[in-house]
């Protein structure tokens, strides 16, 4: 008896189902043994046909009124229909027949959890353990921990997750849930202490090393995380997740060249290569090796053409290679796959602007003012469009609107200062320039690149030099 079942969808079952349906149509009666009718019920449950499954149970119980298996199926159907109290009543009746069957108590616990009666659910999980093999207890501890999480009692949840790990030090799910509960209460250091205890007892426990690495990664202690992942990989050299997380740490440190090696190593041990190819593409893109980036983004699309980010990545890289018209088609494809993605639309509008298709770009920016207002690039790019059109006033208005939403966006201040200065509003421009220099001095270079004429303006250069930090920025 089981709440979950697998069924071979073979010809024999189809024949039995067809015969059952013919019997119902003709209003006949045919005898089925318990195994036959149970297979028919299972077929209907897999198809989601609760009505026919219910008829199968009715026929089965009329012929085998004491069958525990069929009574259990009845409870399953009631639960699926949302008739939780009826399902509990059916299970309690069944309990009188098979009081030592743990699946009854496990199913009761699931239903009680749905009813948010968490204490009763826990009680039934604990009762079920009395009739189970000890090697199965770790998963029940995880179930109990989930009920305590539902109650908001994360400390008690952690106690049971630790029990699960002590019972089975290689239960991946228990580690994952324990780290999750630690993250919620910002007590990741305690997770590290516990994982260290596991390692002290079993230095070759690759899972403990891996989750210690994840804990350090959560705390942004990336070097320590990398060291932990390396230990996991020494123990289990085909541990794909450890390679990937090691690479993610290097990426967080902007060490893109270092990230490439573990990613390529991971490719040797998994069939799920799309994510790895895409991340390799990102690494090469950040290294400005755009041809290599394009190669890996294309490998991603060979696996699935529905990965919009890969289309976008190729488009951005082609743009960097000054192949803007070609790039536009790739970005357009990304937008078609995810039309509500504002970041995609912003890139698309920028390429349109580069190709002097100002009207269409302007229309996209108009949409994005409402949907992507907290992205400073939107205000920079839209203002750049009007600057190119010599509409300095409109460019200033766009930047002012952006600065109201993002008052600390230093790029907007620099850009607004440059435009205001060129418009002749020197006092306002200098005020903005000083504010920007005080926030992040080094970014003034981007202003001078956008407005090269300001690099030769004595007043602007004097102000920039005046605010130059003594020890650099």
N, C-alpha and C positions, 0 to 999 in steps of 0.2 A: 504494500500500500504506500502511495506517495502522493504528496500534493503536486509535485512536478512529474511529468512523464515524457517519455520519448516514444515515438511511434514510427515504425517503418511504413512509409506510404506505398505499400506493395499491392500487387494485384489482388491478393487474397482479401485484404481489408476492404478494398473497393467493392469486391463482390459481396462481402458480408454487409456492407453499408447499403448497397443497391438492393439486396434481398430484404433488409430491415425496412427500407423505405417502401418497397413494394408491399410488404406485410401491412404497414400502416395504411397505405392507400386502399387496400382491399379489406381493411378491418378484419384481418385474419389474426390467428395466434400461432406463433412458432416458438418452439423451445430453444433457448440459448443457455449454454453453460456460462458460469460467471466470467470466465476468461474471454469468451466471445463477446458478450455484451459490454464488458469493460473496454475492450478494444474499440468497439463501435462508439461508445461514449467518448473515449479519448480522441477519436477521430473528429467528432463534432466539436469537442472543446478546443482542439487545435485550429479548427476552422472558425472558431468564434460563434458557432451556431448553438447558442444556449438552449433554444427552444427544443431542438431535436435531441440534444444531450439530455435534457430533462425527461423527454419521452423515453429515451433509452434507460434512464434510471428507473422510471416508473415500471417499464416492462420487466427490467431485471429484478426489482424488489418484489414484484407480484409473483415471480417464479422462485426467487431466493430471498425470502423475507428476513433471514438472519445473516445475510452476507455483510460482513464488516466492510469489505472493499466497496460495495455499492452504496452503503450508508455514507462512507467517506466521500464518494463521488457526489452524492446528494448535497453534502455540506459544501463541497467545492463550488458547485453550481450556484447554490444560494449565496455564497460569498461573492462570486463574480457578478451576481445580479444586484449586489449591494444589500442583500437581506442578511445583515450580519448577525442579528439576534436569532433569526431562524437557524443560521448556520451554527451558532454556538449551541443552540438547543439540540441540533442533530449530533453535534460532537459529544455533548454531555450524555446523550442516549448511547452513543457508541462507546463512551468511556465505561459504561456498565458492562459491556461485552468484553472489551479489550483494555483493561485498566493499566496494563503495563506497556502499551504501545506508545512510544515517545512521539510519533508523528501526530497523534491526536493533540497532545499538549503543545507541540510546536505550532500546529495550525491554529489552535485556540489563541496562542500568544500573538500570532500575526493579525488575527481578526481583532483582538482586544487593542492592539496597537493602532489599527485603523480607527477604532472607536475612541482613541486617545485615553484609554484606561491602562496607563503605562504600568502602574504597580501590579495590576492583575496579569498583564502580559509578562512582566518579570517573574512573577510567581510561577506561571506556567512554563517558562523557559527553564527555571531552576528545577521544577518537578520533572520535566522531560529528561533532564540529565541523569536522574536516578535509574533510567532504563536504557541508557546509551553507553557505548564503549567509551572509555576514557580518552582515546585518541581523537574523538569527535568533539570533545568539550571546548576546545579553543574557539571553534566557530560559534558555539552557543554563548560563550563569554562575549564575543563581538556583538551578537544580537542583543544581549543584555545591556552592553555599553550603549548601543544605539537607542534603547529605551530611556536610559538615563540622559542621553543627549536630548531626546525629545522633551524630557522634563526640565532641561536646562541645568541639570546637575552634572557638570563636566568633570568635577573632581571624582565622583563615583564612577563615571564612565571611564576615566583614566585607570582607576583601580582594576576594573574588569579587563581593560585592554592589556594592561601589564600582566594580569593573570593569563590571558590568552597567549602572550609572547613567552611567558615562562613555561606554559604547557607545551607550546610549539614554537621554538625560537626561529622557525622559518615560515611563519605565517605572514605573508606579505601584507595582507589586508589589515592585520592588527597593527603593524608598524604605521601604515598609512593613516589609519584612524587615530592612533595615538598622537602622531605629529599634528594632525588636523586639530584635535582638541587642545593641544598645547598652543598652537598658533592663535586660536580663538581667544585664549586668556593671556596671550603674550608671555608665555612661560616656556619658550623654546629651549632656554638653557637647561631646564629640568629634563626635557626630552634628551638632550645631549648626555646629561649625567646618566640617565637610564640606559641609553644605547651603549654608553661606555661600560656599564655594569655587565651588559650582555656580552660585550667584546672581551671583557676581563675573564668571563667564564668560558667563552669560546672565541678565541682570536680569529678563527677562520669563518666566522659568520658574516658572509658578504652582505646580507640584508642589513645587519646592524651598522656596518660601515657605510652602506649606501644611504640609509636614513640619517645617520649622523651627518653625512655630506649635505643632504637636503636641509637639515637643521641649520648648519653653518651658512648654507646658501640663503636661507630665509633671513638670517641675521646679517647678510651682506659681508660675511667673512669668507670671501671667495677663495683665498689661498688655502685656508683650512679645509674648505669644502673640497677643493681639487685633491688635496692630500687624502681625504677620506675616500673619494671616488677611486683614486689610484689603488688604495688598499683593496677595495672591493674588486677591482679589475685584476689585481694580482691573484686573488682567490678564484675569481670566475672571469676568465678572459673573454667570454662571449656575452657579457652583461651589457646589452645594448643601452638600456636606460642610463647606466653609469657613464658610458661614453658620451651620451647626449647631454647629460647634466654637467659633465666636466666641460664640454664645449660651451654650454650656456654660461658657465662661470667665466670662462675666458672672454666670451662676448660681453658680459657685464663689465669686465675690466677693459674693454676695447682692445683686447689682444686677439684680433681676428685671425692672424696668421697661426697662432697657437691653437685656435678652435678648430681649424681645418683638419688637423691630424686625427683627433678622436672621432670626428664626424665621418671621415673616410674609413676609419677602422670599424665603426658601427655598421657601415654598409656591408661588411663581410658576414654579418651575423643576423641579418633580418631580411624578410621579404617586404616589409613595410618601409620602402625607401623614399617615398614622396616627401615626407617632412624633412628628412635628412638632406635630400637634394636641394630642397628649397632653402634650408638654413645655410648650406654651402654657398648657394647663390647670394644670399645676404652678406655672408662674410667677404666674398670676392667683390661684391658691390661696395662695401665699406672700405675695402682696400683699394678701390678705384681701378680694379682689374676687371673692366666691364665685359670684355669678351668672355672671360672665364665665368663671370657671373651669369651671362646670357646662356652659356653652355649648360650650367646646372639648372637654371630655371626651365630650359627646354627639356631636360631630363625629367623634371617634375611633371611637365605637361604630357610627356609620353605615358606617364602612369595614369594621370587624370587631367583631361582638358577642362575640368570644372573648377580648378584651383585658380581663383581670380587673382590672388596675390602674385602668382607666378607670371601671369600675363602683364600685370602692372610692373613687376620687377624688370621684365624684358623691356617694356616701354621706357622706364626711367633710365635704364642703362643705354638704350639706343639714343635717348635724348642727350645723355652725357657724351655720346660719340658723335653728336651733331647730326644724327640721322632722324630729324624731328618728324618728318612726314611718315616715315616708317613707324616711328615710336607711337605716333598718334593712333594708329590702327590697333596696336597692342593694348593701349590704355582704353580705347573704345571697347575692345572685347572684354576687358575687366569690368568696365561699367555695365555692359550688357548682362554680365553674370551676377552683378550685385549693384543694381541701379540706385539703391538708397544709400550707398556708401559715400559719404561726403568727402572723405579723403581721396577717393578715386576721382570724383568729379572735380576736385580742386586741381589735381594733376592734369586732368583732361583740359580744363580751362586754361591752365598755364601753357600747355602745348599749343592750344588754339591761339593764344596771345602771341606766342613766338612766331606763329605762321601768319600773323597779322589778321587773323579772323576775330577782330575785336568785338563785333556785335554778338556772336555766339558765346564768346568767353564772358562778355558782360552779363548775358542772360543767366549763365550758370552762377556767376558771383552773386547775382541778385537772389537766387534761391538759397545760396549757402550762407548769406547774412543771417538767416533765421535758423538754419540747421547746423551750422558749424561755427558759431560766433566766437568760441573760445580758442580757435586755432589762429595764432598770430599771422601765419603765412597767408591766410585768406585776406586779411587787411593789407598786408604788404603787397601781395600780388595784384589785388584789385586796384590799389592806389597806383601801382606801377603802370597798369593799363592806361589810366587817365593821364599819368605823367607823360607816357609816350604820345598821347593824343594832344599834348600841350594844354590840357585842362588842369592846371595846377590847383585851382580852387576846389574842384571836385576831388582831386587826389588828397588834398588837405582834409576835406570833410570826411572822407572814408577813414583816414587815419585817426581823426578825432573821435569818430564813432567807435573805432576799435580800441582806442585808449580808455574810453569810458568803461568798456567791458573788461579790458585787460590793463588796468592802470600801472602795473609793474612790468609790462612787456617792454624790455629795453630796446629791442629792434624797432618797435613802433615809434618810440621817442626819437631815436636817431633819424629814422626816415622822415618823421614829421618835422624835425629840426631842420633837415636839409631843404625840404620843400619850402618851409616858411621863410628860410633865409633867402632862397632864390626868388621868392615872391616879394621880398623887400621888407618883411616883418622881422627885422633883426632882433628886436628886444624879446619877442616871444620865442624866436628860434634859439637864441642864446640860453634862455631859461630852460628850454627842453634839452638842449645839448648838455648843459651842466648837470641836469638831473640824470641823464643817461650815463655821463662819464662817472658820476658818483656811484651809480649802481654797478656798471661793468665797463671799465675803461677800455679794455681790449676790443670791444665790439665796434669802436668808432671806425676801424678799418673798413668794415662793411659799408658804412655810410660814405666813406671816401671813394670806395670802388663804385658805388651806385651814382655818386655825384663827383666825378673826377675833378671837376673845376674847383671844388672846395679844397682840394689838396694844395692849391696854390693861393688860397685866400689867407692873407696874413692874420686877420682877426680870428678866424676859425682855428688855424694852427696854433696861435698864441694860447687860446682857451684850452685846446687839447693838451698842449705841453704843460700848462699850468696845473692840470689835474692828473698828470702822469704820476702814478704811485712811486714812492721812493724805492720799494723793493720789488717792483713789477706787479702784475696782476695775475 
